[in-house]
Amino acid sequence: MPELKFSRRKLLGSAALAGIAPSIATKAMAAHHSKNAKATLKKGGVMVFQGDSITDAGRNKKDPKPNEQKSFGKGYAWMAGSQLLISNPTHKLTLHNRGISGNKVHQLADRWDKDCLELKPDVLSILIGVNDIWHGLNGRYDGTAKTYEDDFHALLERTKKALPKVQLIICEPFVLKCGAVNDKWFPEFDKYRAAAKKMAQAHGAVFVPFQSMFDEAVKYAPPKHWAGDGVHPSPHGASLMAHFLLNSIQVS
């Protein structure tokens, strides 16, 4: 794929984002030597998006409904989900967002029956990890990267026992060096990234290397363009995430 060069001004437009997204995706996947494994949604399939505020994205949590924009928020999950619905109108897909702001892995576990297992997903996408380190850095949590890995492993084991046919998508936690993110995050944060990848390999999940994606993206525009505080993606960052995630899903 040829190199694409854009001015910073043009990068603010959605057309330019659509142009660079495939290039960023290709390079990020190549960096992880991905075999382009995909999860498959069939007719009548159910997919659940799980995670923290990045997945939550301001969704309505009082009475969440599948396939409803206000129940999905305004982030990558809705952007990816809406594309799946629009592109496959006859498949009658059922899509849920159950991300909750501030969650760490053990908090996913506390609500897992209601917010995951009872929904009986065919495909389950999980993006979790940034709070597991962030809340430790600001003194609100005493967990470590080992805690994160152990809790994640237990959660996935529990999931596969209850839903033996579920297809897992594990998304790499990511940060960009701006806003709340500084040198104090490293190299510790890399241990969380490595743990997420290890869990994907151990549990036969599709791995989505979001950090590699954003590492490529900052070559086209500065970190704050993609995530102003270094953690929560802008609409541009969320759109790029949705494009990248959709590369790991096929509908048949």
C-alpha positions in Angstrom: 0.0 0.0 0.0 1.5 3.4 -1.0 2.4 5.9 1.7 -0.3 8.6 2.2 0.7 12.1 3.1 -1.8 14.6 4.5 -1.6 18.1 5.9 -2.7 18.6 9.5 -5.6 20.7 8.3 -6.9 18.0 6.0 -6.6 15.5 8.8 -9.5 17.3 10.5 -11.8 16.2 7.8 -13.7 12.8 7.8 -12.8 12.2 4.2 -9.1 12.3 5.0 -9.6 10.0 8.0 -11.3 7.5 5.7 -8.3 7.7 3.4 -5.6 7.1 6.0 -7.5 4.5 8.1 -6.7 1.5 5.8 -3.0 2.5 5.8 -2.9 2.8 9.6 -4.8 -0.5 10.0 -2.5 -2.4 7.6 0.7 -1.1 9.3 -0.6 -1.7 12.8 -1.6 -5.3 12.0 1.7 -6.0 10.3 3.5 -4.8 13.4 1.8 -7.6 15.3 2.3 -10.1 12.6 -1.5 -10.7 12.6 -3.0 -13.5 10.6 -6.1 -11.3 10.2 -8.2 -13.7 12.3 -11.9 -12.7 12.5 -14.9 -13.3 14.6 -18.0 -14.3 12.7 -21.5 -12.9 13.2 -24.2 -15.0 11.5 -27.9 -14.2 10.8 -29.6 -13.5 14.2 -26.2 -13.2 15.9 -25.6 -11.4 19.1 -22.6 -9.2 19.9 -21.7 -7.5 23.2 -19.2 -4.6 23.6 -17.7 -4.6 27.1 -15.3 -2.2 28.8 -14.9 1.1 30.7 -15.6 4.7 29.8 -14.0 4.3 26.3 -16.7 1.8 25.5 -19.4 3.5 27.6 -19.0 6.8 25.8 -21.9 8.4 27.6 -24.5 5.7 26.9 -27.9 5.5 28.6 -27.4 2.9 31.4 -30.9 3.2 33.0 -32.8 1.1 30.5 -30.3 -0.1 27.8 -31.8 -1.5 24.7 -30.0 -3.4 21.9 -29.3 -1.6 18.6 -30.3 1.8 20.1 -28.0 4.8 19.7 -28.6 6.3 23.1 -27.9 2.9 24.7 -24.6 2.8 22.8 -23.3 6.3 23.5 -21.2 8.2 21.0 -17.9 6.2 20.8 -16.3 3.5 18.9 -18.8 0.9 19.9 -21.7 2.8 18.4 -19.7 3.6 15.3 -18.8 0.0 14.7 -22.2 -1.3 15.7 -24.1 1.0 13.5 -21.9 0.1 10.5 -22.7 -3.6 11.2 -26.4 -2.9 11.3 -26.4 -0.7 8.2 -24.3 -3.0 6.2 -26.3 -6.1 7.1 -30.0 -5.1 7.3 -31.4 -8.6 6.7 -29.2 -10.3 9.3 -31.3 -9.1 12.3 -28.2 -8.7 14.4 -28.6 -7.9 18.1 -25.9 -5.6 19.5 -25.4 -4.5 23.1 -23.0 -2.0 24.7 -22.4 -2.7 28.4 -19.3 -0.6 29.0 -19.3 1.3 32.3 -17.0 4.3 33.0 -14.3 3.7 35.6 -14.4 -0.1 35.5 -11.4 -2.3 36.1 -11.4 -6.0 35.4 -12.7 -7.0 38.8 -15.6 -4.6 38.4 -16.5 -6.3 35.1 -16.5 -9.6 37.0 -18.9 -8.2 39.6 -21.6 -7.5 37.0 -20.7 -10.2 34.5 -23.8 -12.4 34.8 -26.2 -9.6 34.0 -24.1 -7.6 31.6 -22.6 -10.4 29.6 -23.5 -14.0 30.3 -27.3 -13.5 30.4 -27.1 -11.7 27.0 -25.6 -14.9 25.5 -23.3 -13.2 22.9 -22.0 -15.1 19.9 -19.2 -12.5 19.8 -17.9 -10.7 22.8 -15.5 -7.7 22.5 -13.6 -6.5 25.6 -11.5 -3.4 26.0 -10.3 -3.0 29.6 -7.1 -2.1 31.4 -6.5 1.7 31.4 -8.2 2.2 34.7 -6.4 -0.8 36.2 -3.2 1.2 35.9 -4.5 4.8 36.0 -6.3 4.3 39.3 -3.1 2.9 40.7 -1.1 5.9 39.7 -3.5 8.3 41.4 -3.8 6.2 44.6 -7.3 4.9 44.1 -6.4 1.2 43.6 -3.6 -1.1 44.7 -3.8 -3.6 41.9 -0.8 -4.5 39.7 -0.3 -5.8 36.2 -0.2 -9.3 37.7 -3.6 -8.5 39.3 -4.9 -7.4 36.0 -3.7 -10.6 34.2 -5.0 -12.9 36.9 -8.4 -11.2 37.1 -8.7 -11.2 33.3 -7.8 -14.8 33.0 -10.4 -15.8 35.7 -13.0 -13.7 33.9 -12.3 -15.4 30.5 -12.3 -18.8 32.0 -15.7 -18.1 33.6 -17.0 -16.8 30.3 -15.9 -19.8 28.3 -17.3 -22.2 30.8 -20.8 -20.5 30.6 -20.6 -19.8 26.9 -18.4 -22.5 25.3 -19.1 -21.3 21.8 -18.5 -17.6 22.3 -16.0 -15.9 20.0 -13.8 -13.5 22.0 -12.3 -10.3 20.8 -9.7 -8.8 23.2 -8.7 -5.2 22.5 -5.4 -3.9 23.5 -5.5 -1.1 26.1 -3.9 2.1 24.8 -2.8 5.5 25.8 -1.4 8.5 23.9 1.3 10.7 25.4 -0.7 13.9 26.1 -3.1 15.2 28.7 -3.2 12.9 31.7 -0.6 10.5 30.3 3.1 11.2 31.0 6.3 9.3 31.5 5.1 8.0 34.9 2.9 5.5 33.0 5.8 3.7 31.5 7.2 1.1 31.3 4.5 -0.2 33.6 1.7 0.3 31.1 3.4 -1.9 28.6 2.9 -4.8 31.0 -0.8 -4.4 30.8 -0.7 -4.3 27.1 1.4 -7.5 27.1 -1.0 -9.2 29.5 -4.0 -8.4 27.2 -2.2 -9.9 24.3 -1.2 -13.0 26.4 -4.8 -13.5 27.4 -5.9 -13.3 23.8 -3.4 -16.0 22.8 -4.2 -18.2 25.8 -8.0 -18.1 25.2 -8.1 -18.3 21.4 -9.4 -14.7 21.0 -9.0 -12.3 18.2 -6.5 -9.6 19.3 -7.1 -6.0 18.2 -3.8 -4.0 18.7 -5.2 -0.5 19.4 -1.9 0.8 20.8 -0.1 -0.1 17.6 -2.9 1.6 15.6 -2.5 4.8 17.6 1.3 4.6 17.3 0.8 4.7 13.6 -1.9 7.4 13.8 0.4 9.9 15.6 2.6 9.9 12.5 -0.3 11.6 10.7 -1.6 13.9 13.5 -0.5 14.7 17.1 -1.7 12.6 20.0 -4.3 15.2 21.2 -6.0 15.0 17.8 -6.9 11.3 18.6 -7.4 11.6 22.4 -7.3 15.0 24.0 -6.5 13.7 27.5 -4.4 10.8 26.3 -7.0 8.2 27.3 -10.5 9.0 25.9 -10.6 9.1 22.1 -11.9 12.1 20.2 -14.5 11.5 17.5 -11.5 11.0 15.1 -9.9 8.5 17.5 -13.2 6.7 18.0 -13.8 6.5 14.3 -10.4 5.0 13.7 -11.0 2.5 16.4 -14.3 1.4 14.9 -12.7 1.0 11.5 -9.9 -1.1 13.0 -12.3 -3.2 15.1 -14.5 -4.0 12.1 -11.4 -5.5 10.4 -11.7 -8.3 13.0 -15.4 -9.1 12.4 -17.0 -10.8 9.4 -20.7 -11.2 8.8 -21.9 -14.3 7.0 
